[in-house]
Amino acid sequence: MASRPHLDFHGNTLKNREVAGFALREILHPPGVFIPKHSHEPAFVTFILNGASTETFVELVLSSSVSF
């Protein structure tokens, strides 16, 4: 398997693991954090473990939160 390029992430990376070609990272962001407009080549999927998130993609706004 080819090694993945190094990627810098906003927030504090708590865990980092590669499984079946997928890079999995648990990243902690402080409440109210704002991540400036950016882009990246590989696709990303987000799972929210605690709290909420709002992301804006051009004209699309996605709001997510944890509910059990």
All heavy atoms as TSV, in Angstrom:
chain	resi	resn	atom	element	x	y	z
A	1	MET	N	N	0.847	-1.178	0.000
A	1	MET	CA	C	0.000	0.000	0.000
A	1	MET	C	C	0.887	1.233	0.000
A	1	MET	O	O	1.833	1.330	0.766
A	1	MET	CB	C	-0.887	-0.044	1.250
A	1	MET	CG	C	-1.796	1.133	1.391
A	1	MET	SD	S	-2.788	1.161	2.920
A	1	MET	CE	C	-3.282	-0.526	3.098
A	2	ALA	N	N	0.567	2.183	-0.845
A	2	ALA	CA	C	1.347	3.422	-0.922
A	2	ALA	C	C	1.115	4.264	0.322
A	2	ALA	O	O	0.021	4.294	0.864
A	2	ALA	CB	C	0.948	4.206	-2.170
A	3	SER	N	N	2.165	4.942	0.761
A	3	SER	CA	C	1.995	5.793	1.940
A	3	SER	C	C	1.242	7.055	1.570
A	3	SER	O	O	1.338	7.557	0.458
A	3	SER	CB	C	3.351	6.133	2.551
A	3	SER	OG	O	4.083	6.901	1.635
A	4	ARG	N	N	0.485	7.551	2.515
A	4	ARG	CA	C	-0.307	8.758	2.304
A	4	ARG	C	C	0.583	9.980	2.511
A	4	ARG	O	O	1.467	9.969	3.347
A	4	ARG	CB	C	-1.460	8.807	3.310
A	4	ARG	CG	C	-2.477	7.728	3.097
A	4	ARG	CD	C	-3.615	8.004	4.054
A	4	ARG	NE	N	-4.848	7.388	3.768
A	4	ARG	CZ	C	-5.563	7.493	2.662
A	4	ARG	NH1	N	-5.123	8.158	1.666
A	4	ARG	NH2	N	-6.729	6.903	2.534
A	5	PRO	N	N	0.316	11.056	1.758
A	5	PRO	CA	C	1.081	12.280	1.992
A	5	PRO	C	C	0.742	12.856	3.357
A	5	PRO	O	O	-0.349	12.630	3.876
A	5	PRO	CB	C	0.608	13.215	0.872
A	5	PRO	CG	C	-0.729	12.695	0.491
A	5	PRO	CD	C	-0.691	11.202	0.739
A	6	HIS	N	N	1.670	13.587	3.938
A	6	HIS	CA	C	1.424	14.245	5.225
A	6	HIS	C	C	0.400	15.350	5.023
A	6	HIS	O	O	0.507	16.152	4.102
A	6	HIS	CB	C	2.713	14.825	5.791
A	6	HIS	CG	C	2.487	15.652	7.013
A	6	HIS	ND1	N	2.182	15.088	8.228
A	6	HIS	CD2	C	2.475	16.985	7.190
A	6	HIS	CE1	C	2.001	16.055	9.107
A	6	HIS	NE2	N	2.181	17.217	8.501
A	7	LEU	N	N	-0.626	15.369	5.869
A	7	LEU	CA	C	-1.642	16.411	5.803
A	7	LEU	C	C	-1.684	17.142	7.136
A	7	LEU	O	O	-1.623	16.521	8.189
A	7	LEU	CB	C	-3.019	15.798	5.514
A	7	LEU	CG	C	-3.156	15.040	4.205
A	7	LEU	CD1	C	-4.505	14.339	4.137
A	7	LEU	CD2	C	-2.995	15.973	3.022
A	8	ASP	N	N	-1.776	18.450	7.087
A	8	ASP	CA	C	-1.917	19.251	8.301
A	8	ASP	C	C	-3.401	19.460	8.576
A	8	ASP	O	O	-4.172	19.735	7.669
A	8	ASP	CB	C	-1.225	20.604	8.140
A	8	ASP	CG	C	0.280	20.474	8.089
A	8	ASP	OD1	O	0.815	19.625	8.820
A	8	ASP	OD2	O	0.906	21.205	7.316
A	9	PHE	N	N	-3.796	19.326	9.834
A	9	PHE	CA	C	-5.185	19.479	10.224
A	9	PHE	C	C	-5.304	20.575	11.261
A	9	PHE	O	O	-4.428	20.755	12.096
A	9	PHE	CB	C	-5.730	18.171	10.822
A	9	PHE	CG	C	-5.844	17.079	9.814
A	9	PHE	CD1	C	-4.794	16.202	9.597
A	9	PHE	CD2	C	-7.000	16.927	9.066
A	9	PHE	CE1	C	-4.898	15.196	8.657
A	9	PHE	CE2	C	-7.114	15.932	8.123
A	9	PHE	CZ	C	-6.052	15.056	7.920
A	10	HIS	N	N	-6.419	21.291	11.222
A	10	HIS	CA	C	-6.738	22.243	12.281
A	10	HIS	C	C	-7.153	21.421	13.491
A	10	HIS	O	O	-7.692	20.335	13.361
A	10	HIS	CB	C	-7.888	23.156	11.862
A	10	HIS	CG	C	-7.543	24.042	10.712
A	10	HIS	ND1	N	-6.915	25.248	10.876
A	10	HIS	CD2	C	-7.720	23.905	9.386
A	10	HIS	CE1	C	-6.735	25.809	9.700
A	10	HIS	NE2	N	-7.211	25.014	8.782
A	11	GLY	N	N	-6.942	21.922	14.684
A	11	GLY	CA	C	-7.343	21.213	15.889
A	11	GLY	C	C	-6.232	20.328	16.428
A	11	GLY	O	O	-5.128	20.283	15.895
A	12	ASN	N	N	-6.554	19.605	17.485
A	12	ASN	CA	C	-5.598	18.746	18.171
A	12	ASN	C	C	-5.901	17.293	17.823
A	12	ASN	O	O	-6.954	16.783	18.178
A	12	ASN	CB	C	-5.716	18.979	19.685
A	12	ASN	CG	C	-4.730	18.172	20.475
A	12	ASN	OD1	O	-3.725	17.715	19.948
A	12	ASN	ND2	N	-5.017	17.989	21.748
A	13	THR	N	N	-5.004	16.620	17.118
A	13	THR	CA	C	-5.212	15.222	16.742
A	13	THR	C	C	-5.004	14.336	17.969
A	13	THR	O	O	-3.913	14.294	18.538
A	13	THR	CB	C	-4.256	14.794	15.613
A	13	THR	OG1	O	-4.493	15.639	14.480
A	13	THR	CG2	C	-4.479	13.343	15.223
A	14	LEU	N	N	-6.078	13.646	18.380
A	14	LEU	CA	C	-6.031	12.778	19.552
A	14	LEU	C	C	-5.634	11.351	19.189
A	14	LEU	O	O	-4.911	10.697	19.937
A	14	LEU	CB	C	-7.399	12.758	20.251
A	14	LEU	CG	C	-7.953	14.118	20.681
A	14	LEU	CD1	C	-9.340	13.947	21.291
A	14	LEU	CD2	C	-7.012	14.803	21.645
A	15	LYS	N	N	-6.151	10.862	18.064
A	15	LYS	CA	C	-5.843	9.507	17.608
A	15	LYS	C	C	-5.661	9.536	16.099
A	15	LYS	O	O	-6.284	10.320	15.401
A	15	LYS	CB	C	-6.971	8.541	17.964
A	15	LYS	CG	C	-7.183	8.366	19.451
A	15	LYS	CD	C	-8.351	7.430	19.706
A	15	LYS	CE	C	-8.629	7.353	21.202
A	15	LYS	NZ	N	-9.819	6.532	21.469
A	16	ASN	N	N	-4.820	8.636	15.606
A	16	ASN	CA	C	-4.511	8.582	14.185
A	16	ASN	C	C	-4.262	7.120	13.823
A	16	ASN	O	O	-3.416	6.477	14.429
A	16	ASN	CB	C	-3.279	9.440	13.921
A	16	ASN	CG	C	-2.984	9.595	12.467
A	16	ASN	OD1	O	-3.772	9.237	11.603
A	16	ASN	ND2	N	-1.821	10.153	12.176
A	17	ARG	N	N	-5.018	6.587	12.854
A	17	ARG	CA	C	-4.866	5.188	12.486
A	17	ARG	C	C	-5.226	5.004	11.027
A	17	ARG	O	O	-6.088	5.691	10.503
A	17	ARG	CB	C	-5.775	4.330	13.348
A	17	ARG	CG	C	-5.715	2.856	13.002
A	17	ARG	CD	C	-6.378	2.047	14.030
A	17	ARG	NE	N	-5.606	2.226	15.265
A	17	ARG	CZ	C	-5.672	1.436	16.303
A	17	ARG	NH1	N	-6.476	0.419	16.284
A	17	ARG	NH2	N	-4.959	1.660	17.375
A	18	GLU	N	N	-4.579	4.072	10.348
A	18	GLU	CA	C	-4.939	3.731	8.978
A	18	GLU	C	C	-5.486	2.309	8.962
A	18	GLU	O	O	-4.872	1.385	9.488
A	18	GLU	CB	C	-3.731	3.854	8.049
A	18	GLU	CG	C	-4.128	3.726	6.605
A	18	GLU	CD	C	-3.057	4.206	5.647
A	18	GLU	OE1	O	-2.331	5.151	5.989
A	18	GLU	OE2	O	-2.977	3.624	4.563
A	19	VAL	N	N	-6.683	2.155	8.368
A	19	VAL	CA	C	-7.358	0.865	8.314
A	19	VAL	C	C	-7.878	0.652	6.897
A	19	VAL	O	O	-8.645	1.479	6.390
A	19	VAL	CB	C	-8.538	0.803	9.318
A	19	VAL	CG1	C	-9.274	-0.519	9.216
A	19	VAL	CG2	C	-8.060	1.054	10.731
A	20	ALA	N	N	-7.471	-0.438	6.270
A	20	ALA	CA	C	-7.947	-0.815	4.932
A	20	ALA	C	C	-7.843	0.348	3.941
A	20	ALA	O	O	-8.751	0.572	3.140
A	20	ALA	CB	C	-9.377	-1.333	5.012
A	21	GLY	N	N	-6.756	1.103	4.007
A	21	GLY	CA	C	-6.545	2.205	3.076
A	21	GLY	C	C	-7.214	3.512	3.459
A	21	GLY	O	O	-7.083	4.505	2.762
A	22	PHE	N	N	-7.947	3.531	4.582
A	22	PHE	CA	C	-8.594	4.754	5.061
A	22	PHE	C	C	-7.796	5.321	6.226
A	22	PHE	O	O	-7.427	4.590	7.134
A	22	PHE	CB	C	-10.025	4.479	5.545
A	22	PHE	CG	C	-10.980	4.139	4.444
A	22	PHE	CD1	C	-11.201	2.830	4.080
A	22	PHE	CD2	C	-11.641	5.150	3.765
A	22	PHE	CE1	C	-12.075	2.520	3.060
A	22	PHE	CE2	C	-12.519	4.849	2.752
A	22	PHE	CZ	C	-12.744	3.523	2.388
A	23	ALA	N	N	-7.536	6.619	6.199
A	23	ALA	CA	C	-6.870	7.285	7.315
A	23	ALA	C	C	-7.958	7.798	8.251
A	23	ALA	O	O	-8.829	8.563	7.839
A	23	ALA	CB	C	-6.014	8.438	6.814
A	24	LEU	N	N	-7.941	7.342	9.493
A	24	LEU	CA	C	-8.925	7.745	10.498
A	24	LEU	C	C	-8.234	8.616	11.538
A	24	LEU	O	O	-7.180	8.264	12.051
A	24	LEU	CB	C	-9.526	6.513	11.178
A	24	LEU	CG	C	-10.116	5.461	10.244
A	24	LEU	CD1	C	-10.513	4.224	11.037
A	24	LEU	CD2	C	-11.297	6.024	9.492
A	25	ARG	N	N	-8.855	9.758	11.843
A	25	ARG	CA	C	-8.280	10.668	12.828
A	25	ARG	C	C	-9.369	11.167	13.758
A	25	ARG	O	O	-10.447	11.526	13.295
A	25	ARG	CB	C	-7.625	11.856	12.141
A	25	ARG	CG	C	-6.371	11.474	11.392
A	25	ARG	CD	C	-5.772	12.665	10.682
A	25	ARG	NE	N	-4.570	12.273	9.986
A	25	ARG	CZ	C	-4.558	11.713	8.777
A	25	ARG	NH1	N	-5.677	11.490	8.139
A	25	ARG	NH2	N	-3.423	11.372	8.215
A	26	GLU	N	N	-9.070	11.182	15.034
A	26	GLU	CA	C	-9.950	11.822	16.006
A	26	GLU	C	C	-9.317	13.166	16.325
A	26	GLU	O	O	-8.203	13.231	16.845
A	26	GLU	CB	C	-10.097	10.985	17.268
A	26	GLU	CG	C	-11.042	11.600	18.264
A	26	GLU	CD	C	-11.280	10.722	19.475
A	26	GLU	OE1	O	-10.870	9.550	19.478
A	26	GLU	OE2	O	-11.880	11.244	20.436
A	27	ILE	N	N	-10.025	14.239	15.973
A	27	ILE	CA	C	-9.477	15.583	16.115
A	27	ILE	C	C	-10.400	16.400	17.009
A	27	ILE	O	O	-11.608	16.426	16.817
A	27	ILE	CB	C	-9.330	16.264	14.740
A	27	ILE	CG1	C	-8.395	15.435	13.857
A	27	ILE	CG2	C	-8.815	17.690	14.889
A	27	ILE	CD1	C	-8.285	15.934	12.439
A	28	LEU	N	N	-9.822	17.054	18.008
A	28	LEU	CA	C	-10.566	17.889	18.940
A	28	LEU	C	C	-10.452	19.350	18.528
A	28	LEU	O	O	-9.354	19.855	18.296
A	28	LEU	CB	C	-10.011	17.709	20.356
A	28	LEU	CG	C	-10.636	18.561	21.445
A	28	LEU	CD1	C	-12.100	18.175	21.647
A	28	LEU	CD2	C	-9.859	18.395	22.743
A	29	HIS	N	N	-11.611	20.015	18.429
A	29	HIS	CA	C	-11.656	21.447	18.148
A	29	HIS	C	C	-12.276	22.139	19.349
A	29	HIS	O	O	-13.292	21.677	19.873
A	29	HIS	CB	C	-12.513	21.738	16.913
A	29	HIS	CG	C	-11.976	21.144	15.652
A	29	HIS	ND1	N	-10.915	21.685	14.968
A	29	HIS	CD2	C	-12.346	20.050	14.949
A	29	HIS	CE1	C	-10.664	20.962	13.905
A	29	HIS	NE2	N	-11.517	19.955	13.872
A	30	PRO	N	N	-11.721	23.247	19.788
A	30	PRO	CA	C	-12.326	23.973	20.912
A	30	PRO	C	C	-13.664	24.578	20.496
A	30	PRO	O	O	-13.884	24.842	19.305
A	30	PRO	CB	C	-11.302	25.054	21.242
A	30	PRO	CG	C	-10.478	25.209	20.017
A	30	PRO	CD	C	-10.503	23.887	19.310
A	31	PRO	N	N	-14.575	24.801	21.446
A	31	PRO	CA	C	-15.869	25.423	21.127
A	31	PRO	C	C	-15.671	26.769	20.432
A	31	PRO	O	O	-14.782	27.545	20.775
A	31	PRO	CB	C	-16.528	25.620	22.493
A	31	PRO	CG	C	-15.858	24.632	23.385
A	31	PRO	CD	C	-14.454	24.500	22.876
A	32	GLY	N	N	-16.482	27.021	19.405
A	32	GLY	CA	C	-16.449	28.301	18.709
A	32	GLY	C	C	-15.314	28.479	17.721
A	32	GLY	O	O	-15.134	29.566	17.192
A	33	VAL	N	N	-14.553	27.424	17.465
A	33	VAL	CA	C	-13.421	27.549	16.548
A	33	VAL	C	C	-13.920	27.878	15.140
A	33	VAL	O	O	-14.979	27.426	14.717
A	33	VAL	CB	C	-12.550	26.265	16.531
A	33	VAL	CG1	C	-13.258	25.112	15.860
A	33	VAL	CG2	C	-11.233	26.525	15.832
A	34	PHE	N	N	-13.165	28.703	14.425
A	34	PHE	CA	C	-13.452	29.030	13.033
A	34	PHE	C	C	-12.277	28.564	12.200
A	34	PHE	O	O	-11.135	28.965	12.452
A	34	PHE	CB	C	-13.647	30.542	12.855
A	34	PHE	CG	C	-13.785	30.946	11.415
A	34	PHE	CD1	C	-14.993	30.788	10.762
A	34	PHE	CD2	C	-12.713	31.471	10.721
A	34	PHE	CE1	C	-15.128	31.143	9.429
A	34	PHE	CE2	C	-12.834	31.831	9.394
A	34	PHE	CZ	C	-14.045	31.665	8.744
A	35	ILE	N	N	-12.542	27.708	11.230
A	35	ILE	CA	C	-11.493	27.235	10.335
A	35	ILE	C	C	-11.643	28.019	9.032
A	35	ILE	O	O	-12.702	28.000	8.411
A	35	ILE	CB	C	-11.605	25.717	10.090
A	35	ILE	CG1	C	-11.421	24.988	11.422
A	35	ILE	CG2	C	-10.576	25.265	9.064
A	35	ILE	CD1	C	-11.658	23.502	11.348
A	36	PRO	N	N	-10.618	28.742	8.617
A	36	PRO	CA	C	-10.738	29.581	7.426
A	36	PRO	C	C	-10.976	28.755	6.158
A	36	PRO	O	O	-10.707	27.554	6.128
A	36	PRO	CB	C	-9.395	30.311	7.364
A	36	PRO	CG	C	-8.475	29.563	8.235
A	36	PRO	CD	C	-9.297	28.791	9.220
A	37	LYS	N	N	-11.464	29.424	5.133
A	37	LYS	CA	C	-11.701	28.791	3.846
A	37	LYS	C	C	-10.431	28.071	3.398
A	37	LYS	O	O	-9.325	28.619	3.491
A	37	LYS	CB	C	-12.095	29.858	2.819
A	37	LYS	CG	C	-12.418	29.304	1.464
A	37	LYS	CD	C	-12.845	30.432	0.530
A	37	LYS	CE	C	-13.112	29.895	-0.850
A	37	LYS	NZ	N	-13.547	30.955	-1.768
A	38	HIS	N	N	-10.612	26.828	2.942
A	38	HIS	CA	C	-9.471	26.035	2.508
A	38	HIS	C	C	-9.948	24.969	1.529
A	38	HIS	O	O	-11.144	24.810	1.312
A	38	HIS	CB	C	-8.774	25.383	3.716
A	38	HIS	CG	C	-9.637	24.388	4.421
A	38	HIS	ND1	N	-10.653	24.761	5.287
A	38	HIS	CD2	C	-9.668	23.042	4.360
A	38	HIS	CE1	C	-11.248	23.682	5.750
A	38	HIS	NE2	N	-10.679	22.616	5.193
A	39	SER	N	N	-9.028	24.240	0.968
A	39	SER	CA	C	-9.369	23.123	0.086
A	39	SER	C	C	-8.361	22.013	0.306
A	39	SER	O	O	-7.284	22.231	0.866
A	39	SER	CB	C	-9.371	23.567	-1.377
A	39	SER	OG	O	-8.071	23.946	-1.772
A	40	HIS	N	N	-8.737	20.815	-0.112
A	40	HIS	CA	C	-7.832	19.674	-0.013
A	40	HIS	C	C	-8.190	18.672	-1.092
A	40	HIS	O	O	-9.341	18.563	-1.507
A	40	HIS	CB	C	-7.858	19.034	1.384
A	40	HIS	CG	C	-9.188	19.021	2.040
A	40	HIS	ND1	N	-10.183	18.139	1.724
A	40	HIS	CD2	C	-9.683	19.811	3.011
A	40	HIS	CE1	C	-11.237	18.375	2.475
A	40	HIS	NE2	N	-10.976	19.392	3.255
A	41	GLU	N	N	-7.204	17.945	-1.546
A	41	GLU	CA	C	-7.371	16.995	-2.638
A	41	GLU	C	C	-8.193	15.769	-2.236
A	41	GLU	O	O	-9.162	15.449	-2.899
A	41	GLU	CB	C	-5.997	16.568	-3.168
A	41	GLU	CG	C	-6.058	15.719	-4.406
A	41	GLU	CD	C	-6.576	16.450	-5.636
A	41	GLU	OE1	O	-6.428	17.672	-5.715
A	41	GLU	OE2	O	-7.139	15.782	-6.515
A	42	PRO	N	N	-7.819	15.044	-1.174
A	42	PRO	CA	C	-8.593	13.837	-0.852
A	42	PRO	C	C	-9.943	14.181	-0.220
A	42	PRO	O	O	-10.108	15.242	0.387
A	42	PRO	CB	C	-7.707	13.097	0.151
A	42	PRO	CG	C	-6.847	14.146	0.749
A	42	PRO	CD	C	-6.669	15.214	-0.299
A	43	ALA	N	N	-10.903	13.291	-0.391
A	43	ALA	CA	C	-12.228	13.484	0.213
A	43	ALA	C	C	-12.156	13.248	1.717
A	43	ALA	O	O	-11.329	12.475	2.208
A	43	ALA	CB	C	-13.219	12.506	-0.409
A	44	PHE	N	N	-13.028	13.918	2.468
A	44	PHE	CA	C	-13.100	13.769	3.908
A	44	PHE	C	C	-14.526	13.445	4.315
A	44	PHE	O	O	-15.473	13.973	3.741
A	44	PHE	CB	C	-12.672	15.068	4.625
A	44	PHE	CG	C	-11.197	15.286	4.638
A	44	PHE	CD1	C	-10.527	15.735	3.523
A	44	PHE	CD2	C	-10.466	15.030	5.791
A	44	PHE	CE1	C	-9.175	15.936	3.534
A	44	PHE	CE2	C	-9.109	15.230	5.812
A	44	PHE	CZ	C	-8.449	15.680	4.687
A	45	VAL	N	N	-14.673	12.577	5.295
A	45	VAL	CA	C	-15.964	12.263	5.901
A	45	VAL	C	C	-15.843	12.614	7.368
A	45	VAL	O	O	-14.849	12.286	8.015
A	45	VAL	CB	C	-16.320	10.766	5.750
A	45	VAL	CG1	C	-17.604	10.433	6.475
A	45	VAL	CG2	C	-16.413	10.391	4.283
A	46	THR	N	N	-16.837	13.291	7.918
A	46	THR	CA	C	-16.786	13.730	9.308
A	46	THR	C	C	-17.814	12.988	10.141
A	46	THR	O	O	-18.968	12.886	9.742
A	46	THR	CB	C	-17.075	15.245	9.388
A	46	THR	OG1	O	-16.113	15.936	8.606
A	46	THR	CG2	C	-17.027	15.746	10.813
A	47	PHE	N	N	-17.382	12.465	11.275
A	47	PHE	CA	C	-18.265	11.887	12.279
A	47	PHE	C	C	-18.148	12.763	13.516
A	47	PHE	O	O	-17.051	12.942	14.038
A	47	PHE	CB	C	-17.850	10.452	12.639
A	47	PHE	CG	C	-17.929	9.503	11.482
A	47	PHE	CD1	C	-16.810	9.222	10.722
A	47	PHE	CD2	C	-19.129	8.883	11.147
A	47	PHE	CE1	C	-16.865	8.344	9.656
A	47	PHE	CE2	C	-19.198	8.017	10.084
A	47	PHE	CZ	C	-18.070	7.741	9.330
A	48	ILE	N	N	-19.249	13.307	13.979
A	48	ILE	CA	C	-19.221	14.178	15.151
A	48	ILE	C	C	-19.491	13.325	16.380
A	48	ILE	O	O	-20.536	12.684	16.483
A	48	ILE	CB	C	-20.254	15.304	15.018
A	48	ILE	CG1	C	-19.892	16.152	13.793
A	48	ILE	CG2	C	-20.298	16.151	16.284
A	48	ILE	CD1	C	-20.917	17.186	13.453
A	49	LEU	N	N	-18.532	13.282	17.300
A	49	LEU	CA	C	-18.652	12.464	18.506
A	49	LEU	C	C	-19.289	13.235	19.651
A	49	LEU	O	O	-19.892	12.657	20.543
A	49	LEU	CB	C	-17.270	11.959	18.928
A	49	LEU	CG	C	-16.517	11.145	17.872
A	49	LEU	CD1	C	-15.153	10.732	18.403
A	49	LEU	CD2	C	-17.316	9.936	17.436
A	50	ASN	N	N	-19.126	14.566	19.648
A	50	ASN	CA	C	-19.664	15.396	20.723
A	50	ASN	C	C	-19.753	16.827	20.216
A	50	ASN	O	O	-18.843	17.302	19.549
A	50	ASN	CB	C	-18.749	15.310	21.947
A	50	ASN	CG	C	-19.346	15.974	23.164
A	50	ASN	OD1	O	-20.530	16.300	23.187
A	50	ASN	ND2	N	-18.534	16.182	24.181
A	51	GLY	N	N	-20.850	17.518	20.515
A	51	GLY	CA	C	-20.983	18.904	20.108
A	51	GLY	C	C	-21.714	19.059	18.795
A	51	GLY	O	O	-22.557	18.247	18.448
A	52	ALA	N	N	-21.377	20.093	18.031
A	52	ALA	CA	C	-22.061	20.415	16.779
A	52	ALA	C	C	-21.067	21.019	15.806
A	52	ALA	O	O	-19.983	21.447	16.186
A	52	ALA	CB	C	-23.205	21.386	17.038
A	53	SER	N	N	-21.474	21.078	14.539
A	53	SER	CA	C	-20.605	21.601	13.490
A	53	SER	C	C	-21.452	22.273	12.421
A	53	SER	O	O	-22.552	21.812	12.123
A	53	SER	CB	C	-19.803	20.447	12.871
A	53	SER	OG	O	-19.095	20.883	11.739
A	54	THR	N	N	-20.935	23.329	11.841
A	54	THR	CA	C	-21.542	23.967	10.677
A	54	THR	C	C	-20.448	24.143	9.637
A	54	THR	O	O	-19.394	24.697	9.937
A	54	THR	CB	C	-22.153	25.337	11.028
A	54	THR	OG1	O	-23.142	25.151	12.031
A	54	THR	CG2	C	-22.772	25.992	9.812
A	55	GLU	N	N	-20.687	23.641	8.426
A	55	GLU	CA	C	-19.733	23.779	7.332
A	55	GLU	C	C	-20.417	24.454	6.167
A	55	GLU	O	O	-21.588	24.207	5.895
A	55	GLU	CB	C	-19.218	22.405	6.902
A	55	GLU	CG	C	-18.395	21.700	7.971
A	55	GLU	CD	C	-17.727	20.461	7.428
A	55	GLU	OE1	O	-16.938	20.590	6.464
A	55	GLU	OE2	O	-18.004	19.380	7.945
A	56	THR	N	N	-19.675	25.301	5.462
A	56	THR	CA	C	-20.203	25.996	4.294
A	56	THR	C	C	-19.396	25.593	3.070
A	56	THR	O	O	-18.169	25.679	3.083
A	56	THR	CB	C	-20.132	27.526	4.488
A	56	THR	OG1	O	-20.837	27.861	5.686
A	56	THR	CG2	C	-20.724	28.263	3.317
A	57	PHE	N	N	-20.093	25.132	2.049
A	57	PHE	CA	C	-19.478	24.748	0.773
A	57	PHE	C	C	-20.093	25.621	-0.307
A	57	PHE	O	O	-21.235	25.397	-0.700
A	57	PHE	CB	C	-19.757	23.285	0.447
A	57	PHE	CG	C	-19.331	22.329	1.506
A	57	PHE	CD1	C	-20.213	21.960	2.501
A	57	PHE	CD2	C	-18.055	21.808	1.522
A	57	PHE	CE1	C	-19.836	21.055	3.484
A	57	PHE	CE2	C	-17.663	20.921	2.501
A	57	PHE	CZ	C	-18.550	20.554	3.481
A	58	VAL	N	N	-19.375	26.618	-0.771
A	58	VAL	CA	C	-19.841	27.582	-1.766
A	58	VAL	C	C	-21.177	28.162	-1.293
A	58	VAL	O	O	-21.194	29.045	-0.475
A	58	VAL	CB	C	-19.913	26.960	-3.174
A	58	VAL	CG1	C	-20.289	28.010	-4.199
A	58	VAL	CG2	C	-18.590	26.308	-3.553
A	59	GLU	N	N	-22.321	27.638	-1.751
A	59	GLU	CA	C	-23.621	28.165	-1.329
A	59	GLU	C	C	-24.395	27.185	-0.451
A	59	GLU	O	O	-25.540	27.441	-0.102
A	59	GLU	CB	C	-24.457	28.530	-2.552
A	59	GLU	CG	C	-23.853	29.665	-3.350
A	59	GLU	CD	C	-24.696	30.036	-4.547
A	59	GLU	OE1	O	-25.830	29.552	-4.656
A	59	GLU	OE2	O	-24.209	30.821	-5.373
A	60	LEU	N	N	-23.807	26.062	-0.086
A	60	LEU	CA	C	-24.468	25.033	0.717
A	60	LEU	C	C	-23.957	25.092	2.150
A	60	LEU	O	O	-22.754	25.105	2.386
A	60	LEU	CB	C	-24.181	23.651	0.125
A	60	LEU	CG	C	-24.682	22.446	0.893
A	60	LEU	CD1	C	-26.217	22.422	0.879
A	60	LEU	CD2	C	-24.148	21.169	0.274
A	61	VAL	N	N	-24.865	25.142	3.111
A	61	VAL	CA	C	-24.501	25.153	4.526
A	61	VAL	C	C	-25.010	23.864	5.160
A	61	VAL	O	O	-26.179	23.535	5.057
A	61	VAL	CB	C	-25.099	26.377	5.265
A	61	VAL	CG1	C	-24.786	26.313	6.753
A	61	VAL	CG2	C	-24.574	27.664	4.660
A	62	LEU	N	N	-24.120	23.108	5.808
A	62	LEU	CA	C	-24.459	21.872	6.495
A	62	LEU	C	C	-24.292	22.059	7.992
A	62	LEU	O	O	-23.219	22.436	8.436
A	62	LEU	CB	C	-23.568	20.715	6.034
A	62	LEU	CG	C	-23.584	20.374	4.556
A	62	LEU	CD1	C	-22.561	19.277	4.257
A	62	LEU	CD2	C	-24.973	19.918	4.136
A	63	SER	N	N	-25.348	21.808	8.740
A	63	SER	CA	C	-25.272	21.870	10.204
A	63	SER	C	C	-25.490	20.471	10.746
A	63	SER	O	O	-26.407	19.774	10.327
A	63	SER	CB	C	-26.346	22.809	10.767
A	63	SER	OG	O	-26.060	24.133	10.374
A	64	SER	N	N	-24.646	20.060	11.683
A	64	SER	CA	C	-24.706	18.714	12.263
A	64	SER	C	C	-24.535	18.811	13.752
A	64	SER	O	O	-23.855	19.699	14.264
A	64	SER	CB	C	-23.589	17.837	11.684
A	64	SER	OG	O	-23.602	17.843	10.285
A	65	SER	N	N	-25.132	17.862	14.472
A	65	SER	CA	C	-24.935	17.782	15.920
A	65	SER	C	C	-25.144	16.351	16.367
A	65	SER	O	O	-25.670	15.530	15.639
A	65	SER	CB	C	-25.886	18.718	16.670
A	65	SER	OG	O	-27.220	18.318	16.440
A	66	VAL	N	N	-24.702	16.073	17.575
A	66	VAL	CA	C	-24.846	14.739	18.157
A	66	VAL	C	C	-26.193	14.653	18.828
A	66	VAL	O	O	-26.597	15.553	19.557
A	66	VAL	CB	C	-23.714	14.477	19.173
A	66	VAL	CG1	C	-23.931	13.153	19.863
A	66	VAL	CG2	C	-22.368	14.525	18.481
A	67	SER	N	N	-26.903	13.572	18.583
A	67	SER	CA	C	-28.162	13.322	19.305
A	67	SER	C	C	-28.293	11.829	19.541
A	67	SER	O	O	-28.099	11.033	18.627
A	67	SER	CB	C	-29.371	13.853	18.535
A	67	SER	OG	O	-29.494	13.191	17.302
A	68	PHE	N	N	-28.544	11.459	20.767
A	68	PHE	CA	C	-28.675	10.047	21.125
A	68	PHE	C	C	-30.058	9.794	21.644
A	68	PHE	O	O	-30.699	10.574	22.220
A	68	PHE	CB	C	-27.651	9.648	22.184
A	68	PHE	CG	C	-26.232	9.683	21.656
A	68	PHE	CD1	C	-25.432	10.787	21.865
A	68	PHE	CD2	C	-25.728	8.620	20.952
A	68	PHE	CE1	C	-24.134	10.828	21.387
A	68	PHE	CE2	C	-24.430	8.642	20.464
A	68	PHE	CZ	C	-23.639	9.751	20.693
